Amino acid sequence: MMLRERKPRTFTHAHRQRLDRAIAHYLDQCYASRSAARVSEFAAFLERNPEYMTRTAVSIVGVPLREYLRTRQLEEAERLIVTTPLPMREIALHAGFGTTSTFYRCFKQAHNMTPGAFREVRK
């Protein structure tokens, strides 16, 4: 018996929009509870397997799900840095980073400067 080759699934802009909405809802929960955003918890939030979500997200957005979540968290952190006087430890929690050290590491990697320097530049 010969196995048929499975065609790769194609994803549309509507799939991207649905994923973006799901991520926005999940991150809103993380921001409200001041908890770290994790791929495994996002998958559980959607009642899906983490490996499935990781594979699917790469097909939809072109980057690993962890990286995509991190980008969205950094966007929220940037907004808070520019628009609020909150200390960086509070911004780290509000943006779903879990710890200040994770926040600083990710921010510096993305912007080549610390969050404090970013705030000074954006004044």
ZIPE-V353263 format. One record per residue. RES is the residue in one letter. PHI is phi in whole degrees, -180 to 180 (none if undefined). PSI is psi in degrees with one decimal (none if undefined). BURIAL is b if it has 24 or more other ideal C-beta (glycine too) atoms within 12 Angstrom, else e. Layout:
RES_PHI_PSI_BURIAL ; RES_PHI_PSI_BURIAL
This chain:
M_none_131.2_e ; M_-96_131.4_e ; L_-83_137.0_e ; R_-80_142.2_e ; E_-75_134.9_e ; R_-84_129.5_e ; K_-75_138.9_e ; P_-65_142.0_e ; R_-76_139.8_e ; T_-104_141.8_e ; F_-114_147.0_e ; T_-108_177.2_e ; H_-60_-33.8_e ; A_-63_-37.7_e ; H_-63_-41.9_e ; R_-62_-43.4_e ; Q_-63_-41.9_e ; R_-64_-42.6_e ; L_-64_-43.6_b ; D_-60_-42.5_e ; R_-65_-42.9_e ; A_-63_-42.8_b ; I_-65_-41.8_b ; A_-61_-44.1_b ; H_-64_-44.3_e ; Y_-62_-46.9_b ; L_-65_-35.2_b ; D_-59_-39.9_e ; Q_-65_-42.2_e ; C_-63_-43.0_b ; Y_-63_-43.4_b ; A_-66_-39.1_e ; S_-91_-3.8_e ; R_56_44.7_e ; S_-115_158.0_b ; A_-69_141.6_b ; A_-84_130.3_b ; R_-136_144.9_b ; V_-60_-43.2_b ; S_-62_-39.0_e ; E_-74_-33.4_b ; F_-64_-43.1_b ; A_-62_-43.1_b ; A_-64_-37.9_e ; F_-57_-37.4_b ; L_-93_0.9_b ; E_58_46.8_e ; R_-129_162.9_e ; N_-75_135.2_e ; P_-58_-39.5_e ; E_-65_-41.1_e ; Y_-61_-46.1_e ; M_-63_-40.1_b ; T_-63_-48.3_b ; R_-62_-45.9_e ; T_-65_-43.5_b ; A_-61_-41.4_b ; V_-61_-40.5_e ; S_-67_-33.6_e ; I_-83_-48.5_b ; V_-106_-10.7_b ; G_85_1.2_e ; V_-136_158.8_e ; P_-59_147.5_e ; L_-58_-41.2_b ; R_-58_-44.5_b ; E_-65_-39.9_e ; Y_-66_-43.1_b ; L_-60_-44.5_b ; R_-61_-40.1_b ; T_-61_-43.8_b ; R_-65_-38.8_b ; Q_-64_-42.0_b ; L_-64_-37.7_b ; E_-61_-42.0_b ; E_-66_-42.7_b ; A_-62_-43.1_b ; E_-59_-44.0_b ; R_-60_-45.3_e ; L_-67_-38.3_b ; I_-62_-43.4_b ; V_-78_-33.4_e ; T_-105_-6.3_e ; T_-132_159.5_e ; P_-92_13.4_e ; L_-57_143.0_e ; P_-68_157.9_e ; M_-61_-34.7_b ; R_-64_-35.4_e ; E_-71_-40.8_e ; I_-63_-40.8_b ; A_-57_-44.4_b ; L_-72_-42.5_b ; H_-64_-28.7_b ; A_-95_9.4_b ; G_76_28.7_b ; F_-88_-18.5_b ; G_85_-55.3_b ; T_-130_154.1_e ; T_-66_-37.3_b ; S_-65_-38.6_e ; T_-64_-42.9_b ; F_-60_-50.6_b ; Y_-61_-44.6_b ; R_-60_-48.0_e ; C_-67_-41.2_b ; F_-65_-45.9_b ; K_-65_-37.7_e ; Q_-64_-38.4_e ; A_-79_-34.6_e ; H_-117_-4.2_e ; N_57_29.3_e ; M_-159_161.3_e ; T_-76_161.6_b ; P_-59_-37.1_b ; G_-64_-42.4_e ; A_-65_-37.8_e ; F_-61_-42.6_b ; R_-63_-42.8_b ; E_-63_-42.6_e ; V_-66_-34.9_e ; R_-87_-1.2_e ; K_-64_none_e
